[in-house]
Every structure is written in C-alpha cells, then in structure tokens.
Amino acid sequence: MESNNVVSLPSSSRILLAGIVGGIVLNLIDTPWSVIVMVPKMTLFLDAHGLSTNVLTGPWLLSMHIVFTVAIAYLYALMRTVYGAGIRTALSAGAVFLVLNRGFGFGNVLMGTFTAELFFGFSIGMVLGTVVASLVIGWMIDRSRST
C-alpha cells in the first residue's frame, strides 16, 4: 500500500463503501471496550450527578462512527492524489478527524460534564479503532489498480 506515486481520485462508491466498512471496523473495536470497561464507570459518574443516557445514545454513537469513517475515507481519497497512496497517508487522514473528535470530546472535560479519566478511557478504543479503520479504508480504496 505504500507508494510515492500520485494517483487519481477513486469513484464515490468505492470511497463510500470503504468508509462504511471502516465504520464497522471502528464499531467492532471501540464498542466492546466502551461497553464493557467504560460504560460502567460513566454510569457511576452520571448517577452521581443525577444524569442518565437516552435509549438512542448507543445507536447514535454507532451511526456517528460510520459518518466519521466515511469522512476519513473521503479525506484519504483526496490526500492520496497529492501525497500518494499508502499507510502514511491513510493514518494522516484518520489523525485529522481523530484530533477533531478528541478535541471536541475534551471540551466536555473542560466544562465538567466528563472526567479526564472517562475521556482518556473512552479515547483508548476510539484511537485504536480509528487507526485500524484508517488502514482498512486505505487498503480498500487502493486495492484496485483501476482507481
């Protein structure tokens, strides 16, 4: 997947499919960690503050992971036309959106609606999932010579 050759923009359907698959990968990595390890800690925090989650919280977050990875796929497709296809470009595209995601998430810590422990705990699954999803997205977009 590593290359210095400048490449053309792939089809929108290839980008979208790669983004959706990336979202599934992200969900498969982040969700078990979050649900098993972090949600019990978050529930204690919410209970202590008289707060609770909504039944739509889980489905919302799962679908936002897919929107997140579709955005990564489109950015990767654009970046590879300038920087070339490859692992470094795929990870760079993922890093752009990960920094934005975690930056907004850290705002909750600054506002006091989330503890630093919860933020960094939830970040573990998100960071690992984004890295793997970005690599999968890059591989899927690059796997055809016709792109």
FENKAGI-V738082 format. One record per helix or strand. SS is the DSSP state (a for helix, b for strand). FROM is the first residue (numbers start at 1). LEN is the number of residues. If there is no record, write none. Layout:
ss=SS from=FROM len=LEN
ss=SS from=FROM len=LEN
This chain:
ss=a from=12 len=37
ss=a from=57 len=27
ss=a from=87 len=25
ss=a from=116 len=27
